[in-house]
């Protein structure tokens, strides 16, 4: 039971096996690192695209704000213009009623013979 065990491998073989295993592990690690770098590059490209879109949208928003600020005085005049249009509608109604009265009165005068006597 207590017999000593003997190693049949030489130290050189063991070191060469260890070196091979280490080389394989290094290769696997390098491949994984390369894949991760590629993924990181893709993510960075996507981030750049999103940043470009955000820049364009912020420019569009700035343009819209500038347009709204330029139109603000016009928007503030709308109630005054609506009031004036309402006044014009009243005058139009008065003119229409007056013209209708004049025309109907003239037609009645012509039908009665054109005399001013009753």
C-alpha positions in Angstrom: 0.0 0.0 0.0 2.6 2.4 0.7 4.5 1.7 -2.4 5.9 4.8 -4.0 4.4 5.9 -7.3 6.7 6.5 -10.2 6.2 9.2 -12.8 6.7 7.9 -16.3 6.6 11.4 -17.9 9.6 13.5 -18.3 9.5 17.1 -17.2 10.0 18.3 -20.7 6.8 16.5 -21.9 4.8 17.9 -19.0 6.1 21.4 -19.7 5.3 21.1 -23.4 1.8 19.9 -22.6 1.3 22.7 -20.2 2.5 25.2 -22.8 0.1 23.7 -25.3 -2.8 24.0 -22.9 -1.8 27.6 -22.1 -1.5 28.4 -25.8 -5.0 27.0 -26.4 -6.4 29.0 -23.5 -4.6 32.1 -24.8 -6.1 31.6 -28.3 -9.6 31.1 -26.8 -9.2 34.2 -24.7 -8.0 36.3 -27.7 -11.0 35.1 -29.7 -13.4 36.0 -27.0 -11.7 39.4 -26.6 -11.9 40.0 -30.4 -15.6 39.1 -30.4 -16.2 41.5 -27.5 -14.3 44.2 -29.3 -16.5 43.7 -32.4 -19.7 43.9 -30.2 -18.4 47.0 -28.6 -17.7 48.6 -32.0 -21.3 47.8 -33.1 -22.7 49.3 -29.9 -20.6 52.4 -30.4 -21.8 52.7 -34.0 -25.4 52.4 -32.8 -24.8 55.0 -30.1 -23.3 57.4 -32.8 -26.4 56.9 -34.9 -28.7 57.7 -32.0 -26.7 60.8 -31.1 -27.0 62.0 -34.7 -30.7 61.5 -34.6 -31.0 63.4 -31.4 -28.9 66.2 -32.8 -31.2 66.4 -35.8 -34.3 66.4 -33.6 -32.9 69.1 -31.3 -32.2 71.2 -34.4 -35.8 70.6 -35.7 -37.2 71.5 -32.3 -35.1 74.7 -32.2 -36.4 75.6 -35.7 -40.0 75.0 -34.6 -39.5 77.1 -31.5 -38.1 79.9 -33.5 -41.0 79.8 -35.9 -43.5 79.8 -33.1 -41.8 82.8 -31.5 -41.9 84.6 -34.8 -45.6 83.9 -35.2 -46.4 84.9 -31.6 -47.4 88.5 -32.4 -49.7 87.3 -35.1 -51.3 84.8 -32.8 -51.9 87.6 -30.2 -53.8 89.7 -32.9 -56.3 86.9 -33.6 -58.9 88.0 -30.9 -58.8 91.6 -32.2 -59.2 90.5 -35.8 -62.1 88.2 -34.8 -63.8 91.1 -33.1 -63.4 93.3 -36.2 -64.8 90.6 -38.4 -67.8 90.3 -36.1 -68.3 94.1 -36.4 -68.1 93.8 -40.2 -70.7 91.0 -40.1 -73.1 93.3 -38.2 -72.6 96.1 -40.7 -73.1 93.6 -43.5 -76.4 92.6 -42.0 -77.5 96.2 -41.6 -76.6 97.0 -45.2 -78.5 93.9 -46.5 -81.6 94.8 -44.5 -81.4 98.4 -45.8 -80.9 97.3 -49.4 -83.8 94.8 -49.1 -86.1 97.6 -47.7 -85.1 100.0 -50.5 -85.6 97.4 -53.2 -88.9 96.2 -51.9 -90.0 99.8 -51.4 -89.0 100.7 -55.0 -90.8 97.7 -56.4 -94.0 98.6 -54.5 -93.8 102.2 -55.7 -93.4 101.0 -59.3 -96.4 98.6 -58.9 -98.6 101.4 -57.5 -98.0 103.5 -60.5 -95.0 105.6 -59.6 -97.0 108.2 -57.8 -96.1 109.7 -54.5 -99.7 110.2 -53.6 -101.2 107.6 -51.3 
